[in-house]
């Protein structure tokens, strides 16, 4: 079971409310154009036991904490929003790592910068994804296609490709349910099997999928402890936990310095993906123009349009940093906690659906 340094239940409600007040004050102090602030604090325990006729028995207790700030700025260009929402699988000690005022300022400054942002370019350009920024892209456009049940249904572009090169040699992708403090971490999966780290793509080669007990049994192999379900009332299925690209060797700043003209994406929003083809559309909510190897103007929200497997081949640089995105994954009507991430990476060409001329 996960060790917790400070249980939420031992913290006075007034102390939690004070965190909200501090964050609200900090966001509003970031600029007079901030017109609205929404702050939320969430903590939760999940305790469960698993026992089955195969002799599997396991218990787990997972504690999660998340703090979210959404700020709205009002100006001549209308209303602009900024969002920041870190989360960790820890207790109240979460706030030893995250300063609520800093979280609030980050959200507020995102909204304020958009007031003076220029339209994003349109057409194909190199895109540098800041550490963690592309987590949702790799989760949606690549991760789901590596879940064994979708592979069995021939609803994955990766079906039948184990042993083949599916990405740049710089890409190694793993799903790690043991990664300390991440949103999808736990001691066991929802079928009672100890969590492990599974390498999915190694140096560009597809080596494995994510398996739950049912799909693993059908293929006479072992589960990768990716059997997950929303609650006891739902059937388990193959799901991601913490899915991320391993760091490379490049310096993050060099990826920008070596790009003559492109886009630096710091935060992505929602989108859609076809797991059978890998085609995707995702929104950029914070991005900057790269000109002559330097960050220049902030850009208005725009879409990134592409194909997941193609993007894996187009990654031409991987930095030595790493960050993750915290979220909730929905599949077949079930929601589970996940994280996804990557180091700073450069994709040599992505289609940007902006409103400026190409």
N, C-alpha and C positions, 0 to 999 in steps of 0.2 A: 504494500500500500504506500501511497505517496506521503512523504513526511511534510508536515505543515508547521511552520514556525509560529504562526499566530492565527488562531482560529477566528473566523469572522464572528462567530457567536459570542466571543469574549470581548468584542469591541462595541462600545456604547454607540447607540444609534446617532446620538448628537455628534460624535466624531465623524461619522460617515456623512452626515448632512453638512458639516463644516467643509468637507472636501468639495462638495458641490458648490458651496458659496465661494470658496477660493477660486475655483475654476471659472465660475461665472464672472467674477470680478476681473480676473486676469484676461479673459477673452474680450470683455468690453473695454478694458484699458488699452488694448492693442491698437485701437483707432476709433475716431469719432464716427466713422462710417458703419461700424458694427451696430446693426439694428435689432438683432435677435440672437439669443444664445440658448441652446438646449444641451443640458448636461445630464448624464445618467451614470449610475454606479450599479454594477451587478455582481453579486457573489452567489455561489451555489455549491452544494455538495451533491455528489451522486454516489450512492452506495448500492452494490448489487452482488448477488451470488449466482453462480452458474453450476449446474450439476446435470449430467446426462447419462444415458445408458452405456456409453463408451467408457465410463469410469472417469470422465473428466470432472474435476471439481475445482472451482476457483472463486476467490472473492476479491473485490477491489473497492477502493474508496477514492474518489477523484474530487478535488477542490479546485474551483476556477474563479478568477476575479477579472473583471473587465471594467474599464472606465472610458466613456465615450463623450466627445464634445462635437457639436455641430454648430457652426457660427454662420450668420447671414450678414453680408455687407450690402449696403444700399448706395448706389451712385448713379452717375449719368448713363451708365450702360445697363442699368436695372439692378436686379438682385443677383448676388453671387454667393455661393456657399463654400464652406471649407469644413472638412471632417477629419477627425483623428480618433482612433479607438484601439489602443493597445489592450492586449489580454494575455494572461498567463495562467498556467495550471499551478497555482500557488495560493496561499492564504493572504491575509492582510499585509504580509510582508511585501506584497506587490508594490506598495507605495514607498518602499525603500529604494526601489529601482526607478519608478516613474514619478516624476514631480507633476502634480496636477496642474500647476500654473503653466508649466512648459507644454503639457499636452494641449491646454486651452489656447496658448499663444500660437502654437503650430496650426491649429484649426482656424483661428481668426486671421492669421497672416495669409493663409491660403485664400480665404475669401477676399481679403483686401487686395492682394496682388492681381486677382482676376478683374478688378475694376479697371485696371489700366492695361490689361492683356490685349495682344493683337490677335487677329484671326490666325488659326493654325494653317500651315501650308496644306496643299492637297497633292496627291501623287505619291510616288515611291521615294523614300529617303532612308538613310541609315537611322536606326533608333537605338539609343542607349537607355536601357532600363535600369534605374537606380536599384540598389539592393533592396529586395523585398517587393519592389513595385510590380514585378512581373509574376508574382506568386499566383495570383488569380488566373493569369493567362495559362501558366503551365498546369495548374490544377484542372481547369476546365478544358483546355484545348488538347492536352496530352494525357493528364492523369486519368480521366474517366475512360479513355480508350485503352488503358492498361489494366482495368478491372476485369477479372476473368469471366464474370457472367456476361458482360457485354461482348467479350471476345467470342464466347461460346455461341452467342446469338448472331454472330457475324455483323455486329453493330459497331465494330471498331476497325479503324484504319490499320491497326497493328496486328490484326488477326493473321496467323500463319507466318509471321515474320521473325520469330525467335531465331537468333543467330545471324540476322541480317543487320547491315548498317542502316540505322534510322535517324541518325543525328550527326552533327559535327563531332570529330574526335575530341573536341574540348568539352563535350557534354557527358556528365555522369549524373544520372537521376536516381534518387532513392526515395523509398517510403519508410519512415522510421517512427514507429509507435513508441519508442523508448526515449526520444529526444527530450532532454530535461526541460521542464517548465513550459513546453509548447502546448498549444490548444488541443491538439489531438492525442496527447500523451496519456498512457495508462499502464498499469501493470499487466493486465490481461485484456484480450478482446472480448466481445460479447458472446463468444462461444467457449470462453474459459481457457483459451490458449495464451501462454506467455507472449507478450509483445516482442517483436524482433525488428531489426532493420533489414529491409529487402532492397537489393540493388535491382533496378528495373532496366536501366540503360547504363552500360559501362563503356566509356571511351567511344561513344557513338553507336555501340552495338546493343541491340535489344537482347536481354538475357533472361528476363522473367516477367511474369504478371503478378497481380495481387490476388490471392486466393482466399476464399472462405472455406469452411469445412465441406459444404455441398459440392462446390465446383472442384475442389481438390480430390474428393472421393471419386468423382466421375472420371478423373484423369489419373487415378492411382498414384497420387502424390501427396505431399504434406501441405497443410494450410500454411500460409505466411502470416497468420494471426491478423488477417484483415476482415474477419467476420464481425460486422457491426450492425446495430439496430438502434432505433430511437428509444425504445423502451421494451419491457417484457411483452407488451401487446403487439409487437411487430416482429416479423420474421427477419433473421439476420441475412445479410448479403455482403458481397465483396465491396468494401469501401476503403477509401484513402484514410490515412491518419495525419501524418506530417510529411508532405511530399515536397522535395526541394532538390535543386541542383547543387552539387558539391562545389566549393570554391576552387578557382584556378590559381594562376600565379601573377596575373597582370595587376598593376596598380590602378585603382578605380579612376583616378583623375586622368590617367593616360588614355582611357577609352574616349573621353571627351576631347582631349588635346589632339588626338589622332583623327578626329572627325572634322572634315572641312565644312560640311553643311549637313545638318540633321536635326533630330529632336531628342531631347533628354526628358524621359518620362519618370516622374517622381511618385505619382499615385495613379492607380487605375480604379475605375468604378465597375459597374455591372456590364453585362454583355450576354451574348448567346453563342452557342457552339453546336455543331453537328458532329457527334462522336463517330459516326460512320465515315465521314469524309475528313474531319478535322478542321473544316472551315469555321472561322470565328469572326465576331465583331465585338470589340471591347472599347469602352470609353476611357479616355484619359482625363482625369480631373485636376491634375497638376502637371504641367509640362513647360519646357523652355526651349527656345530655339538655340541651336548650336551653329555658330558662324565662325569660321576660321579657327576652330578648336577652342572656342570660348562660349560660355553661356551668355546669351544676350537678353532677348525679350521674353517675358512670360507669355504663354499662349492660352487662348480660350479653349474650353473643352472641345474635344474632337474624338473621332473614332480611329482605332487601329483595326485594320482589316487584313486578314491573312488566313493561313492554313497552318495548324499546329505542327504536323510533321515537317512541313517546309521550313517553318521557323527554326526547328531544331537543327536543320542542315545549314541555315544561314547565320548561326551564331559564330562569329569570327573572333571573339575575345571574351574571356571570362576572368573577372577580377578575384582578388583574394579576400574579399569581404563576404558577409552573408547576413541577411535579415529575412524575417518571415512575415506573412500576412495572416491575421487571425480572422476566422470566419465560421459560417455555418453552411454545410453542404446539403443540398436537397436532391434526393434521388428516389424515384418511385414513391413519392409522398412522405418519405422519412427524412428528418433533419438530424444531422450529427455534427459534433464539433470537429473542426479540422484546422490545420494551418498549412501554408504552402509558402515557398520562398525561393530565393536565388541570390547569388552574388550580383554585383553590377555586371551586366552583360551587354554586348553590342550585337544587334541583328543588322546585317549588312544592307537589308532592304525590306521595308514594310510599307504597305499602302496606308496613307494617312488621309482620312476623310475630313479635311478641314474646309474652310470657306474662302481661304486666300488662293490666289492663282498658283499653279505649280511652278 
